[in-house]
Amino acid sequence: MNKKIPLSVLDLVPIAEGFSIAQAIDNSTKLAQAVEEFGYSRYWVAEHHNFSGIASAATSVILSYIGAKTKKIRIGSGGIMLPNHAPLVIAEQFGTLESLYPNRIDLGLGRAPGTDRQTMLALRRDINNDGSDFPLMLEELQYYLSNKAVNKGIKAVPGYGLDIPIWLLGSSTFSAQLAAQKGLPFVFASHFAPDSMDDAIKIYHANFKPSEQLKKPYLIVCINIVCAQTNEEAQFLATTELQKFLYLQRGDNKQLPKPTKNMSSLWEEWEEKSIRHKTRESMWGTPEVVKERLEKLIERTQANEVMINAMMHNPEDKIKSYELISKVWFD
């Protein structure tokens, strides 16, 4: 097993219980600085709206701030929900980021709203915009970022002619097929939707067509990991993740909860079964346990890179988790 396969970080800029929004942003900034030193390749932020526990709604603004506080780690969106925006605006925003932080910007795109239906309508202002025009919006965005726009009437300034890598994100087979057709790198969201992972990966690899951006498939698998000095501590810290999935299933988007010693008092038997199924790819344990499971995941999926999300309440525990993983993986 090649232990040098890249590891990266997905961060939702979580607002944990007992922390303000300003503190949440500061916590994520410190995390980005830490994982840069630990040797992680990317730090990505995801667009969500109307979530009381997530502070990454203005994704490009957060990325600009993180970029100013770091030196070399690639920063990007994991992702921008393109149907929520005019492609020209996204081209301008990420063109600006690329101009500020050259050769450090990734533009990851999704087609889901990143919110509930009512908020989606407030964002998109069109009851018929269900994201089905995502492929056309992608083509438009690619055009605005290309050299083709140089002599045309509308161009993204900054943006046109910049070499900003575009990634497609997905939790189903749709984006896997589109990424293959367009010759783009693909990121699968097994951290919250593992059911279609195997099928999506097979479709991506089987149908990939080389492009100017990418000559052969490049796959990132995103998973949840909690790493600690003992398995018992990791299992305890991971109850924050279990609670978060439980509350989301109930339609409650409360702030990221503290870990608990008694999950059995919080969920019904059928709820536990459902949450265990959704989190079956999550890795909770010591560095050695996490390393072994990472190796098996890479072997099973042929992933070129693994992106790690950590649903942990205490920011210091979170940084320590990433540090422990880096030491067993990179050293």
N, C-alpha and C positions, 0 to 999 in steps of 0.2 A: 504493500500500500504506500502510495506516494503521499507522505504527510504534508507536503508543501502545497497541496491544492489550496487555493485561496479561501479564506473565511471572511465574511463581511457581516455588516450589522444593519438590521432594520429597526428603526425606533419610531414609535408613534407619538413621541413627546407626551408621555402619559402624565395626567394630573392625579397623583396618588392622594389618598385620604390624608389630611393634615398639611397638604402643600398648596400654595397658591399657584396661579398660572405663571407668574414671574419665576417662582421657584422651580416649577416644572421645566421651563425653558432653560434655566440655569443648570438644572440637573442633566438635561440632555446635552448641553454644551460641554459640560465636564465629562460626560460619557464619550462624546465624539473625540475630545482631546485625549482621553485615556486609551481608547481603542486604536487611535492613530499610533500611539507609542507602543502598543502591544503587537502591532504588525497586521492589523486587519486591513483589507483592501478598500472597502467602501463603507460609507455611512449614508443610509437612505432614510428618507422621511416620507410617510404616507399621508395622503390627503383624506381627511374625514371632516364631516360637518355635523353640527348640532349634537356633539357628544360631550357630555359634561366631564368626561375623564380623559379627553384628548385635546391637545393644544396645537395641533399641526394643520389647522384649517388653511391658513395662509402659507402654503408649503414653500413657495419660492422665497418668501420673506424669511422664514426660519432657515432655509438653506443659505441665504446670503449672510445671515448672522453667524451661522456655524462656520461658513467658509472663512470669515474674517478672524475666527478664533482658532483655526487649525492651519496647518502648513502644507500637507502633502496628500492626505487621505482623499480619495475620490468622494464627492458628495453628490447626492441625486435624489430623485423622486421615486418612491416605491409604493404607489406611484401617483402621478397626476391623473385624475379621472377626466379624460379628454372631453367627453360629451358635456361636461359642466362648463366648458370654456370655448371661446373662439380660438381656433388653431393659431391665428395670427398673434393673439395675445400671449399664448404659451411660447411661441417662437421668440417673441420679443423678451419675455421674462427670462427664458433660458439662454437666449443670446446675450443678455445682460450678465447673467451669472457666469457664462463662459468667458466673457470679456473681463470680468473681475477676477476670475480664478481659472486661468487658461489650463486646458488639458486635465481638469479635475471634475468636470460636470457630466453626469449621466441623466438622461431623460427617460425614466420609466413611465409607461402609460398603461392605464386600465380603462375599462368601459363601464364599470359599475358606477353608481352615483356616489358611493362612499357615505351613504346616509339613509334615512328613511324616505318614503315616497313623498310625504308632505314637504320635507326640506328639499328634496330633489326638484319638485315643481317650483319652489322659491328660487332655486339656483338656475334652472334651465328655462323657466318662464314659458314652457311649451308642454302641454299635456301629451303630445304625440312623440316627444323626444325620449325614446326608451333606450337609446344607445345603439340602435341597430345601424345607424349611419357611421359607426366608429371606423370602419375601413376607409370610407371616403374622407373622414376628418383626418385620419392618419396620412393619407396621400397628400392632403392639403398642407398639413404640418411639415411633411418631408419636403415639399416644394418650397415653402417659406424658408427652410433652413439650407437649401441647396444653392448652388451657383446659378441655377436656371433662372432664379429671380432677379439676377443682377440688372438686366436690361428691361425688366417689365415694370408696369405701372405701380404694382403693390409689392413691397418687400419689407421684411422684418429688419428693423434697424434699432439695436443690434440684432443679429441673428443670421441673415443670409450669408451663405458661403462658409459658415463655421462648421467644423467637424465635431458635432455633438452626437455621441452615440445614443441611439434610440433603442429602448428595450420594451418588449411587450410582456405584461404581467397577466396572469390568469389563474382562475380556480376551477376551470372547466376545460373542455377540449377546443372551444371556439378560438381563443387567442393562441393556442398551440398550433392550430391549423393556419391561422393568419400569419403568425411569426414564421412558420415554415415557408409559406408562399412568398413572403416579403424578404426572406433571407435575413431575419433579425434575431438577436439573442432573446431567449425566453426564460421567464422566471415563473415557477409554479408555487402557488401559495398553499403549501401543505401545512403551514402553521395554523390554518383555520379551516381548510377544506381538503382533507387528504383523500377523499373518496375517488376523485377522478385523476389522481396523480399518475398512476401507471399508464392509463389510457392516453392522457395528454402527452406524456413523454414519448410514448411509442409513436403517436401521430406526428409529433414534432420531428423526431429523428427520421422517420420513414418518408416524410414529404418535403424535407428541407431543400430549398433551391438557393445556391450561392448568390450573393449580391455584392454591390460595391462596398458595403459596410462589413460583410461577414462572408468568409469563404466556406466555412463549415459550421455545423451546429454548435451553439454554446448555451448550456443549460445551467441555471441556478435553481436550487431547491431551497425554499425558505422553511425553517422549522423553529419551534420554540425549544429553548434550552435553559435549564437552571442547573448550575454547577456549584458545588460547595465541597468543603473538606470531608464531609461524611454524607452517606446516602440519606441518613435520617434528617439531617439539616436541609438537604436539597428537597426532599419530599415535603418537608414543612414549608419551605419557601415557595414551593410550587402550588400550594393551596391558594395563593393569590391568583394564579392562572386559572385554576379550577373554578374559583368563585366568579372570576370575570366571565368565563364562558357560561356559567350558570345564570348569572344576572342578564347577560345578553339574550340568552334563550328565553328568559321571562319578559324581555322587552324593557329591562331596566338598565340604562347606560350610566350607572353611577360611577363615581371615581374609583380608581384602582384600589381595591381593599387590602387591608393588612392580612398577613397569613394567619391561619387559625389552626388550633390543635384538634378541632372537632368538626370536620366536614360533614359527618353523618347527621349532625343536628341541623344542617342547612339545606339539604336536598332530599328529595324523595328517591326511592329506589329506581324508578324509571328515569329520573333526571340524571342520576349518577351514571346509569348505563349509557345514556345519550352523550354525556360529556366525556366519558372515558373513550367512547368511539371517536369523537371529534379530536381528542388529544392523543390518539394512539401513536402518532409519530413524534410526540414531544419526548425530550430526553432530560431526565432529572437524575442526578447522581454525582458521584465523585469524578474527578478528571479522567480517571481510567475508564470508568463506565461510559462517560460521554465520548471519549476517544473511540472505544470499541463500537459504540452504536453509530458514530459518524462514519467510521470505516465501512460498516455494513450498509449504511444508507447510500454511500457513494458507489459501492460495488453494485447495489441493487438498481440504482437509478442512472448510473454513469454520469452523474452530475460533474460539471467542470468547476463548480464553485458552490459553497453552501453559505446561505445568508441566515443569520441567527437573530431571532427576536426573543427578548427576555421580559416576560410579564412578572416583574418583581417590584415589591412595594418600596423597599429601602434602596435609595440610589447607591449607597456604599456597597451593599450586598450585590447589586447589579454589576457594578464595575468589577468587583472581586470575581464574580462569575466569569466575566469575559477574560479576566486576567488568568484565571486557572485554566480555562480552555486554551488560551494562547500558549501557555507554558508547555502543556502536554502535546500540543499540535505542532508548534513551530520550532521549539527548541530541540 
